[in-house]
Amino acid sequence: MRSELETDFFVPKVPRVMAHRGLSGLYPENTLLAFEQAVRAGAEYIELDVHMSRDGEVVVCHDAELERTTNRRGLIRELSYAEVAAADAGYNFADANGGFPFRGERLSIPRLAEVLAAFGQINFVLEIKQVEPSLVAAMSEVVEKAGMRRRVLIASEHQRPLDEARRMMPGVPTNFSAAETAEFFGRLVNGMEGYRPPGDALQIPPEHRSLRLVTEQSVAGVRALGLEMHVWTVNEPAEAQAFLRMGVHGIITDFPDLILALL
């Protein structure tokens, strides 16, 4: 980890079970209900995604637009928060029988401020999905007002938001962008001499385009640098167990209840 970090994010014991968009395997993703159920299941970490509405509200939603998860259409960045909040965030969630048990249950896309206020004892991975216009300053303000600066890790696959977050939120840990992740694996092959990790946690899928990423070599490389490896999205307990035996630090999962049962 970077020596200048000012955080409690890494204090809870490893391995870290991170609820991917809440307990999203059983409840509509990125809703207060999904987060509440993840906490009830014992999760100490929640991963969520952020965008910003036209009127500057930082909201919790994975997609830039509403259609996949709600009963409405439109780009979040082009809508007011009132318009975003009017969408039914449980509308398209299907259960194992193909039913839609959360339609009309008054689930909405929450503001980040609401989530942080409701779960002040939980640690959060805040993944920035929106690049333009930038939401980093607005997000930073929400985190500071909530008193949650020491409980968050800022994540993004995009370089610009991470660069902005590192500048505006010094001391707060980050993951690696897609480009930084590629550089790490290049260094793993060609040598680490002179390498300075830009982030604190490598958050990666098990594989990418048939290339296996989570291996004993990559885990050892991460550990040698004093970093953490978090693997997403792992929903099978047997697969999670294999990664934990390799020494990964965190599992990001739609079913934190199942993975926590392993521990």
PyMOL commands that set and color helices and strands:
alter all, ss='L'
color gray80, all
select helices_A, chain A and resi 32-40+76-78+81-85+112-118+136-146+149-151+159-168+178-190+216-224+237-246+256-262
alter helices_A, ss='H'
color red, helices_A
select strands_A, chain A and resi 16-20+45-52+58-60+123-128+152-155+201-204+207-208+211-212+228-231+250-253
alter strands_A, ss='S'
color yellow, strands_A
deselect
rebuild
show_as cartoon
